[in-house]
Structure formats: structure tokens, C-alpha cells
Amino acid sequence: MDYSNCIYLNSDYETLTESQFHKEKFRLQKELLKLQEWMLEHKKKLVIVFEGRDAAGKGAAIRRISEHLMTTHFRVVELGIPTSKQNNNWLKTYEKYFPKEGEIVFFDRSWYSRALIQPTMKYCTKNQYKYFMTNVVDWEKKMVEKGVTIIKFYLSININTQVQRFEIRRNHDLKYWKLSTNDIESLDHWEDYTKYKEKMFKKTSWEGAPWVIMNANNKLIAQLNSIRYVLRTIDYEGKKDLKPRSWTMDEDNRSLMFLDVQFDNLSEEQYVLLSRIKQYL
């Protein structure tokens, strides 16, 4: 399959301790504020799309990017179950949510639901799917011509990671509500979804808005990678060196918060085990 217009985002991190993650996050989030201030000054418009399978970490990545931004200048759009009117005016529906000058809009699932989950689960007709695939790139080009920068992330996870995250949600006192019947049913359609995903990458990735595909089996590392990509993509004023720091494992870094409990003075083996479990939350 030809994905020549896609970007495979290689991670800048092999692994991170809890302490290292928060230090990197703080450093990158300061740059995000600088980017936002530049956008306001120059009246720029930015759309950031997050797509991926259920439990890929889309919402968590958006929260990580936006948690310290100026709240009046960004929005998160999560359409939910579309109405019949929205279904029949799909691109126009999403166009209404696009940013004003100086604004960032995050899409937790986007118009690309019509290329992924809708045809997989038979939520749209074949004609609706074909119309979308034929017209979406031209529509995006029109949005870019109007001054909108579009960044499209696809968070890729394997089936074992998805199953593990579903099980954690099922048994978590505060997250059980995130697991729906549709989530479980989607496991039976893994291969169908994969076929539609591959068609989407081939047909809808273009130079002005390529698909950025990243491994999201480790949520925390994927979050940092997505922030760094946004910062690298936009040429804002005062940008600092975004290369990741060199880290070494030491006892001071072997502490983490897990299920609302602070664990300190962990051995390296204990730390690695809890970190691996935590990435699925």
C-alpha cells in the first residue's frame, strides 16, 4: 500500500520515568503557550485532528496539549452520535466548528469518522462513504486556502493494547463508563477497520495535510511526541531547541503516582513494571 504522503513519526523517547515525563511535559507546554500567543498576535487558525481506534488515547493526548493553554482561545470538538441532518451534510457540519482567527480547535474524532468507524460499523451508506473519500481532500484544500493549518494525527495501537485498556476500564471504579457495548463490538471488526484505515491513508493524505502516524501503545510517550510535532510544524517566533534531553535512570526518578497512590523509592524492576501497567490507563 502506497502511503508516500504519510508521515511515520518516530519516537524521540525509548522510555521515560515519571519524573522525566513531567519535566519534558513542562518544557514543551511552555513552548505551546508561546505558540498560542504568536497565533493570537498573527491571527492564525489551527486544527488538530486525533483519530485512532477506541482506547487509542485521543482524548488524553488532547488534554495533555491543551491543559495549560489560554482557555478562551481553544476548543475541543467531539461530535458524538450525529443527527440525520449532520449525517447528510457531513463536511458542512464540521466546517461550522473550524477555528476563528487566533484559535486552536481539537477534534476528538473528526470528519474522518466517515472513513473509519462509520463504514466499519455500517453507520453510513456506501454512497456516503464514496462521496466523502472523493471530496474530502478538495474540501481540506479549500480550508487551507482560507488560512487554516490542519494537523492530522493517527494514534496506532495493537489489538493486545486495546484489549488490555478495555479490561482496565471495565474494572476501574472511575473509568468503567468509558467502556461501551460498541467498544467491545469493535474488536470483532478489527480487520475491517484496518482495511478502511489503509484506504484512508492512501487516499486522503496530501502534502498540505498529511496523516501523521504514531505508535500510541505507550500513551505518555505518544502525548509528548504529538506536542513536539505540533511545535516543530509551526514556525512561531522565539522557538527553542526541541530536542529531547538525555536522561539516565537513577533512584531519585523512581517514584510515580499510580491509581491515586504515590509510590516512592522503587527498585528499577518495580518502577518498570508499574510504568508498563500505567501506560494502559
LOTORBA-555633 format. One record per residue (C-alpha): x negated, y, z negated; residue in three letters. Coordinates in steps of 0.2 Angstrom, whole numbers, plus 2048, in hexadecimal, padded with zeros to 3 digits. Layout:
residues N
XYZALA...
***
This chain:
residues 281
800800800MET7F9811805ASP7F981D7F6TYR7EC8287FESER7F58387F8ASN7F68327E6CYS7EA8367D8ILE7E48287CDTYR7DF8317BDLEU7D18287B5ASN7D082A7A2SER7C383679AASP7C482B78ATYR7C1819787GLU7C7819775THR7CA827768LEU7CC827755THR7DA83074DGLU7CF83E748SER7C783F759GLN7D8840762PHE7DE84E757HIS7CE85875ALYS7D085676DGLU7E385A76CLYS7DF86A763PHE7D286F76FARG7DD86C77ELEU7EC873777GLN7E3884774LYS7DF884787GLU7F288078BLEU7F7890782LEU7EA89A78CLYS7F189279CLEU803897796GLN7FE8A9792GLU7F68AA7A4TRP8068A37ACMET8108B17A3LEU8048BF7A8GLU8048B97BAHIS8168B37BBLYS8128A17C0LYS81E8937C0LYS8198817BCLEU8238707BCVAL81C8617B4ILE8248517B8VAL8228417ADPHE8288307B5GLU82581F7AFGLY82E80F7A9ARG83880F799ASP82C81178AALA81E818795ALA81C827789GLY823835794LYS82C83E786GLY81D83C77AALA811843787ALA81D85278AILE81E856777ARG80B855776ARG809862784ILE81686D77ESER81586C76BGLU80C87D769HIS811886778LEU81B896777MET82D88F776THR83689C780THR82B89978FHIS82D886792PHE83C87A793ARG83E867793VAL84B86079FVAL85284F79CGLU86184D7A7LEU86883D79FGLY8768347A8ILE87B83F7B7PRO88D8447BBTHR89483F7CCSER8928517D2LYS87F8517CDGLN87D8407D5ASN8848477E5ASN8798577E5ASN86A84F7DETRP85C85B7E3LEU86786A7E1LYS86A8647CFTHR8588647CBTYR8548747D4GLU85F87D7C7LYS8538787BATYR84387F7C2PHE83988C7B9PRO83B89F7B9LYS82B8A97BAGLU81F8A67ACGLY8278967A7GLU8238837A6ILE8308767A8VAL82D8647A3PHE8388567ABPHE83A8467A0ASP83F83C7AFARG8438477BESER84A8477CFTRP8408377D2TYR84C82D7C8SER85482B7D9ARG8448237DFALA8418187D0LEU84E8137C3ILE85E8177CDGLN85B80B7DCPRO8537FE7D0THR8637FE7C6MET86F8017D4LYS8748127CDTYR87481A7DECYS8798157EFTHR86D8107FDLYS87181F807ASN86E82A7F8GLN85D8227F5TYR858824808LYS85E836809TYR85383A7F9PHE843831800MET84583A811THR84884B80AASN83F84D7F9VAL82E852800VAL83586080BASP83F8667FCTRP82F8667F1GLU82686F7FELYS83387D7FELYS83287E7EBMET81F8807ECVAL82188D7FAGLU82C8977EDLYS81D8977E1GLY8208887D6VAL81187C7D2THR81786A7D0ILE80D85D7C6ILE81484B7C7LYS80E83F7BAPHE81182C7BBTYR80E8237ABLEU8098117AFSER80B8037A2ILE80B7F17A3ASN8197E579FILE8117DF78FASN80F7F1788THR8217F578DGLN8287E5784VAL81D7E9774GLN8247FB774ARG8357F5775PHE8337E9767GLU82C7F775CILE83A802760ARG8477F475CARG83F7F174BASN83B804746HIS84780C73AASP84681D742LEU843818755LYS850809757TYR85C815760TRP84F81876ELYS852806774LEU86180477FSER8697F6788THR8637FD798ASN8517FD792ASP8527EA78FILE85B7E779FGLU84D7F07A8SER8417E37A4LEU84A7D77AFASP8487E37BEHIS8357E67BBTRP8307E07CDGLU83E7EA7D5ASP8397FA7CCTYR8277F67D2THR82C7F67E4LYS8358067E3TYR82780E7DALYS81B8097E8GLU8268107F5LYS8278207EBMET8148227EAPHE81281F7FCLYS82082A802LYS8218397F6THR80F83C7F1SER80984B7FBTRP7FA8577FBGLU8048657F2GLY80C85A7E5ALA8038497E4PRO80883B7D8TRP7FB83B7C9VAL7FB8297C3ILE7F48257B2MET7F28167A7ASN7FE819798ALA7FB80978EASN7F3814781ASN7FF82277ELYS7F382E775LEU7E582D782ILE7F282F790ALA7F983F788GLN7E7847787LEU7E4842799ASN7F484A79FSER7F085A796ILE7DF85B79DARG7E58587AFTYR7F18667ADVAL7E38727A7LEU7D886C7B5ARG7E586E7C2THR7E98807BFILE7DC88E7C1ASP7E08997B2TYR7D58A67ABGLU7C98A379DGLY7C98907A0LYS7BC887795LYS7B2877798ASP7BF869797LEU7B385A797LYS7B684F788PRO7AB84F77AARG79F841776SER7A4837767TRP79D82A75BTHR7A681F74FMET7A382373DASP7AB82072CGLU7B283272BASP7BD82E73BASN7C481E734ARG7D482572ESER7E5826736LEU7F8828732MET802819737PHE815817733LEU814827728ASP80681F71DVAL7F582671DGLN7E781971EPHE7D681F719ASP7C4817718ASN7C9809724LEU7BC7FD72BSER7B97FF73DGLU7C27EE740GLU7D17F5736GLN7D180573FTYR7D17FD750VAL7DF7F174CLEU7EA7FF745LEU7E680B754SER7EB7FD760ARG7FC7FA758ILE7FF80D756LYS7FD810769GLN80D80776CTYR818812761LEU
***
